[in-house]
Amino acid sequence: RRLAQKKPTQLVSGMPKRNYTFWNTKSYKTGWERMMLDKFSTFKGFDKLSLFSFFGLLNGFCFGLSYFMSEKDYAYHFGYKANGRFSDMIRSQFGSNTLLNAAWTAPVLVVGGHFLQSKLGAVRMFNFTLLSLIGIFATKSAFGPNPQFHATYNLRILKPFLPKFDSNGFNKDNGAYYMGADQLASNVGILALLFYRQWMFAYAWAAFDILYYGPQSLGGIAPAFVTAMTVL
């Protein structure tokens, strides 16, 4: 009866605010978030270490291994030829056989990963890590180094004009391969810029990656923008 006495505008304005994880004045978590928080509470300390920082530490360590292994063996263990399993691509993120490459990817992953985890939380960063790895796997497979496996050619416009600071290469025993955490580090750097609403710098970073690394770099760009539009 009281509802009938109210005007339609009063009914609309009186409705509590609601979105995906918020109802009125209370927030709630999805089943996935509750599961992850339960795992973090069981395994103490895992919520403090960003997976991106973990990748960065391994990237620096494995760069050191490149001085103790032959080029053939190093490319065999850490090179991704786009014809293997998902775990092969993940392992290729650890590798780096170029000083300029490891000099920027490892610090960005370690520092940027820790910074973003302190701002976004462990659950969101875990989701972002998974999204980044899936995106990188998809684009590195579609624009892979070997013609018999890739969907189309990976055009790198700026490569002839700039010094080599990636670890992609060719080995006569293993063929062409991708290596390094470049796209993973780009995801971290771009999301950090977007966190501070530096959209133009993020666009510039993304454009440079596409021109230097080719379309396979989209796996290190799209997840950052998707995450920024959903959680920031």
C-alpha positions in Angstrom: 0.0 0.0 0.0 2.9 2.3 0.8 4.6 1.5 -2.4 1.4 2.4 -4.3 1.4 5.8 -2.7 4.9 6.6 -3.8 5.7 8.1 -7.2 7.7 6.1 -9.7 10.7 8.4 -9.4 10.8 7.8 -5.7 10.8 4.1 -6.2 13.7 4.3 -8.6 15.8 6.6 -6.5 15.2 4.5 -3.4 16.6 1.3 -5.0 19.9 0.3 -3.4 23.0 0.5 -5.5 24.0 -2.8 -7.1 26.8 -4.1 -9.4 28.7 -7.3 -9.8 30.4 -7.4 -6.4 28.4 -4.8 -4.5 24.9 -4.6 -3.1 23.7 -1.6 -1.2 26.4 -0.9 1.4 27.8 -4.5 1.5 30.4 -6.0 -0.9 30.7 -9.7 -1.5 33.2 -12.0 -3.2 32.7 -14.5 -6.0 33.2 -18.2 -5.6 36.6 -18.0 -7.3 37.7 -15.2 -5.0 36.6 -17.1 -1.9 38.5 -20.2 -3.1 41.7 -18.2 -3.8 41.5 -16.5 -0.4 41.1 -19.9 1.2 44.2 -21.2 -0.6 46.2 -18.1 0.4 45.1 -18.6 4.1 46.2 -22.2 3.9 49.6 -21.6 2.3 51.0 -18.7 4.3 53.2 -16.2 2.4 51.9 -16.9 -1.1 49.7 -13.8 -1.0 52.8 -11.6 -0.3 54.8 -12.7 -3.4 53.6 -11.6 -6.8 53.9 -14.2 -9.5 55.2 -11.5 -11.8 58.1 -10.9 -9.3 58.7 -14.6 -9.2 59.0 -14.6 -13.0 61.3 -11.7 -12.8 63.7 -13.4 -10.4 63.7 -16.5 -12.5 64.3 -14.4 -15.6 67.4 -12.9 -14.1 68.7 -16.2 -12.7 68.2 -18.0 -16.1 70.0 -15.2 -17.9 73.0 -16.1 -15.8 72.6 -19.7 -16.9 73.1 -18.6 -20.5 76.8 -18.1 -19.7 77.2 -21.7 -18.6 75.2 -23.5 -21.2 75.8 -23.9 -24.9 73.6 -21.9 -27.3 72.0 -25.1 -28.6 71.1 -26.5 -25.1 69.9 -23.1 -23.9 67.6 -22.6 -26.9 66.3 -26.2 -26.5 65.3 -25.7 -22.9 64.1 -22.1 -23.0 63.1 -21.4 -26.6 59.4 -21.5 -27.5 58.9 -22.7 -31.1 55.0 -22.4 -31.0 54.6 -26.2 -31.5 54.7 -27.3 -27.9 52.7 -27.4 -24.7 51.5 -24.5 -22.6 54.3 -25.3 -20.1 56.8 -24.8 -22.9 55.7 -21.3 -23.3 55.8 -20.6 -19.6 59.4 -22.0 -19.4 60.4 -19.7 -22.3 59.4 -16.7 -20.1 62.3 -17.6 -17.7 64.9 -17.6 -20.5 67.0 -14.6 -21.7 70.2 -14.7 -23.6 70.6 -11.0 -24.3 71.9 -8.5 -21.6 69.7 -5.7 -22.8 66.7 -8.0 -22.6 67.2 -9.2 -19.1 68.2 -5.7 -18.0 64.7 -4.3 -18.5 62.4 -7.3 -18.2 63.6 -8.6 -14.8 63.5 -5.3 -12.9 60.1 -4.4 -14.4 58.7 -7.7 -13.3 60.1 -7.7 -9.8 59.4 -4.1 -8.9 56.3 -3.7 -11.0 54.8 -7.0 -9.8 55.3 -6.1 -6.2 53.9 -2.6 -6.6 50.8 -3.8 -8.4 50.2 -6.5 -5.8 50.3 -4.0 -3.0 47.7 -1.9 -4.8 45.4 -4.5 -6.3 45.7 -7.4 -3.9 46.8 -11.0 -4.3 43.6 -12.4 -5.9 43.3 -9.8 -8.6 47.0 -10.1 -9.4 46.7 -13.9 -9.6 43.8 -13.5 -12.1 45.9 -10.9 -14.0 48.8 -13.3 -14.2 46.7 -16.1 -15.6 45.1 -13.8 -18.1 48.5 -12.6 -19.2 49.9 -16.1 -19.7 46.9 -17.2 -21.7 47.1 -14.1 -23.9 50.8 -14.5 -24.5 50.3 -18.2 -25.3 47.6 -17.4 -27.8 49.4 -14.7 -29.7 52.8 -16.4 -29.6 51.2 -19.5 -31.1 49.2 -17.6 -33.7 52.2 -15.5 -34.8 54.8 -18.1 -34.0 58.4 -18.2 -35.3 57.9 -21.4 -37.4 55.9 -21.1 -40.7 54.6 -24.6 -40.5 52.8 -23.9 -37.2 51.8 -20.2 -37.1 48.6 -18.7 -38.4 50.2 -15.7 -40.2 53.6 -13.9 -40.4 54.8 -11.8 -37.5 55.7 -8.5 -39.1 58.2 -6.5 -37.1 58.5 -3.0 -38.7 61.0 -1.4 -36.3 63.3 -4.4 -35.9 65.8 -3.4 -38.7 66.2 0.1 -37.3 66.8 -0.6 -33.6 69.4 -2.6 -31.6 68.4 -6.0 -30.5 67.0 -6.1 -27.0 64.9 -9.2 -27.2 65.9 -12.8 -26.9 64.1 -14.2 -30.0 66.4 -15.9 -32.4 67.4 -18.8 -34.6 69.5 -21.9 -33.9 70.5 -24.3 -36.6 69.6 -27.3 -34.4 66.3 -26.0 -32.9 65.1 -23.6 -35.6 63.5 -20.2 -34.9 62.3 -19.6 -31.4 60.8 -17.0 -29.1 62.3 -16.4 -25.7 62.1 -13.9 -22.9 59.5 -12.3 -20.6 59.1 -9.2 -22.8 55.3 -9.5 -23.1 54.9 -10.4 -19.5 56.9 -7.3 -18.5 54.9 -5.1 -20.9 51.7 -6.2 -19.2 53.0 -5.1 -15.9 54.4 -1.8 -17.2 51.3 -0.9 -19.1 48.9 -1.8 -16.2 51.1 0.3 -13.8 50.7 3.3 -16.2 47.0 2.7 -16.4 46.8 2.6 -12.6 47.9 6.2 -12.6 45.6 7.0 -15.5 48.6 7.6 -17.8 46.6 6.5 -20.9 48.8 8.2 -23.5 52.0 6.7 -22.2 50.3 3.3 -22.1 49.1 3.8 -25.7 52.7 4.8 -26.7 54.1 1.7 -25.0 51.6 -0.6 -26.7 52.2 1.0 -30.1 56.0 0.6 -29.8 55.6 -3.1 -28.8 53.4 -3.8 -31.8 55.9 -2.1 -34.2 59.0 -3.7 -32.7 57.8 -7.2 -31.6 55.0 -7.5 -34.2 51.4 -8.8 -33.6 52.7 -11.5 -31.2 53.1 -8.7 -28.7 49.3 -8.3 -28.4 49.5 -10.9 -25.6 51.5 -8.4 -23.6 49.1 -5.5 -24.3 45.4 -6.7 -24.3 45.4 -8.3 -20.8 46.6 -5.0 -19.3 43.9 -2.9 -20.9 41.2 -5.5 -20.1 42.3 -5.6 -16.5 42.4 -1.8 -16.2 38.9 -1.5 -17.6 37.5 -4.1 -15.2 39.3 -3.6 -11.8 40.6 0.0 -11.8 
